Amino acid sequence: MTDYVDGYCERVAPGLWGEPLNSLSNLAFLVATVLVWRLAAGDRTGRLLAGLIGLVFVASTVFHLLATRWAAVADSGAILVFALVYAVVFVREYWSRRWAWVAAPAFLVLTAATALLGGGLYLSALIGLGVFTAVLAFRRDAYWTHFAVAGAIFALSLSLRTLDRDVCDYVPVGTHFLWHLLNGLVLYLVSRPIVLSGRR
């Protein structure tokens, strides 16, 4: 688990500061954490989401600083925990408190299925955003636009993440840092409606 991981254009050798852009761009998650925390103003669900975004910030920063396999697992794990909790929170808020618990295992099954079909670990999140957008649009909830925009931004960020290793010869720093910057915005956009809906 302490094996060295060289998975991005920017990293060319071991070392704590081998990925400066990938490390610093994680500040986008910290900004999202602070914004959601302040917006929550004591709302427990909002504070929970803010805390989980903060966990993503810590885990991703540690991974891009240390570049070890255990840190990579922690990074992916933090993202997965946010996604699972968010799925439950969304279903509880917009569909049914009784069936909210089903959202987490359903998302795990979707993630496993997309991964086995070659779609990676994050395609399920993009599909989820599409479903959330459709649900809110059908309910004529004004916040459906937040999810539509978040889905479009996430599709772009996922494309940039995928392209990182393919553009190394042309863009030595790669494109992974843009994945962080855009996803900080995505996490804020999907958290905001939950907090504001709770106030309603």
Residue pairs with C-beta under 8 A, 6 or more apart in sequence:
1 68
1 69
1 70
1 73
2 68
2 69
2 70
3 68
3 69
4 14
4 67
4 68
5 63
5 67
5 68
5 69
5 71
5 72
6 12
6 67
7 67
7 72
7 165
8 19
8 22
8 64
8 164
8 165
8 174
8 176
9 164
9 165
9 167
9 168
9 171
9 172
9 173
9 174
9 175
9 176
10 18
10 19
10 20
10 21
10 22
10 172
10 173
10 174
10 176
10 177
11 18
11 19
11 22
11 67
12 18
14 67
16 65
16 66
17 23
17 65
18 67
19 64
19 65
19 67
21 173
21 177
22 64
22 174
22 176
22 177
22 180
23 61
23 64
23 65
24 177
25 177
25 178
25 180
25 181
26 57
26 60
26 61
26 64
26 180
27 57
27 184
28 180
28 181
28 182
28 183
28 184
28 185
29 53
29 54
29 56
29 57
29 60
29 180
29 183
29 184
29 187
30 54
30 57
31 184
31 188
32 53
32 184
32 185
32 187
32 188
32 191
33 50
33 51
33 53
33 54
33 57
34 50
35 188
36 46
36 49
36 50
36 53
36 187
36 188
36 191
36 192
36 195
37 46
37 47
37 50
37 51
39 46
39 191
39 192
39 195
39 196
40 46
40 47
40 49
40 50
40 195
43 195
43 198
43 199
45 89
45 194
45 195
45 198
46 191
46 194
46 195
46 198
48 85
48 89
49 82
49 85
49 86
49 89
49 191
49 194
49 195
50 191
52 78
52 81
52 82
52 85
52 86
53 82
53 187
53 188
53 191
55 78
55 81
55 82
56 78
56 79
56 82
56 187
58 78
59 71
59 74
59 75
59 77
59 78
59 79
60 75
60 78
60 180
62 71
62 74
62 75
63 71
63 72
63 74
63 75
65 71
76 121
79 122
80 111
80 121
82 187
83 107
83 111
83 124
83 125
83 128
84 103
84 104
84 107
84 108
85 104
86 190
86 191
86 194
87 103
87 104
87 106
87 107
87 128
88 100
88 101
88 103
88 104
89 100
89 194
90 103
90 132
90 194
91 99
91 100
91 102
91 103
92 100
93 194
93 197
93 198
94 135
94 136
94 139
94 141
94 197
95 135
107 124
107 128
110 124
110 127
110 128
111 121
111 124
113 124
114 120
114 121
114 123
114 124
114 127
115 121
115 123
115 124
120 162
122 158
122 161
123 158
125 154
126 151
126 154
126 155
126 158
129 147
129 150
129 151
129 154
129 190
130 151
132 147
132 190
133 144
133 147
133 148
133 151
136 143
136 144
136 147
137 144
137 148
143 193
143 196
143 197
146 189
146 190
146 192
146 193
147 189
147 190
147 193
149 189
150 185
150 186
150 189
150 190
153 182
153 185
153 186
153 189
154 182
154 183
154 186
156 182
157 178
157 179
157 182
157 183
157 186
158 179
160 175
160 176
160 178
160 179
160 182
161 175
161 176
161 179
163 175
164 174
164 175
164 176
164 179
165 174
167 174
167 175
168 174
